[in-house]
Amino acid sequence: MKKLIYIIGVCVSLIGIPLFYFMTINTRVSLKYETELGECISQVSGIDLCKQQDLFLVLTYTSGIIFLILIGILNHKTLKRKA
C-alpha cells in the first residue's frame, strides 16, 4: 500500500513540474501584454500577476523537490532490499 502511495506521489509531482512551469510562462506573457511597464496588476482581470508568477514558480520547484525526494526514497528501499 505504501509503495502505491509513493508511486502516485511521484506521478503527481512529475505531472506538476511541466504544468506549473507552463502556467508560469503563461503568466509572464500576460504580464508582458496586460500591464504597463513596471506594473504588476493586470488591466484586463485586475489580478496581481507578479504574485501569481511567484506562486507558480514556487509550486514548480516544490513539485521538483518532492519528485526527487520520492524517487530517492524508492531507490533507497530498492537498493536496501537487494543488499
Salt bridges, closest charged atoms under 4 A:
none
